[in-house]
Amino acid sequence: MTNTVSIPYERDGNDVVGFGSYRILETFAGPADEADDPVLEDIRRKVMRAMEDFPELTGKTVTVGRLDPDEDVLGQAQFWNLLIKFPVESLTSWRTVYHELAHLAIHVRNQRGEDVPPTSEPFCSIVGISRMPIKLIDDDRISYLGRPDVPREEWPEICQRALEYREERGANSHYIQQCCDWLEIDDRESRNPY
Ligand SMILES: [Zn+2]
């Protein structure tokens, strides 16, 4: 099944409405109807809403598949295929949906020749949080960074600031550590996917 979602973005100071779309693989959805499947209904709603915050995905089709239950992660992205995977046994957090979509957006930007690291998990987490509306932040930690001490309301703005810091000072500017300092993360957990 394919869904088209209208994504407004800005170009040369003018608002433009673009279109991105997503489809949910049968391996995720199975034969079940959405009405009978709260996990499917939930992931559809979250992917559709979160795509609005990734204008890079305008004109692209994102595929949603099933995460192998043996994988010890919350979600997964095969960014070269624009494929994201989530568990079918449990609901996925907004934070994870934004993280996986960020992998795809970073891949698209990398392919356009932008200076972004396509395989850095901490960078991906920072991009993901930077795009989140505050009311959708539904967790008290950030994957591959740790547990911030500052209130959630400040996370997106701090992550945006860290990305600007990187842009101004370069990829070797220790922007991840700077971000963790601003977020007041004492024990940085750069390898912890949870
Ligand atoms: Zn990731």
Boltz pocket constraint, residues with backbone or C-beta under 6 A from the ligand:
constraints:
  - pocket:
      binder: B
      contacts: [[A, 75], [A, 99], [A, 100], [A, 103], [A, 121], [A, 124]]
      max_distance: 6.0
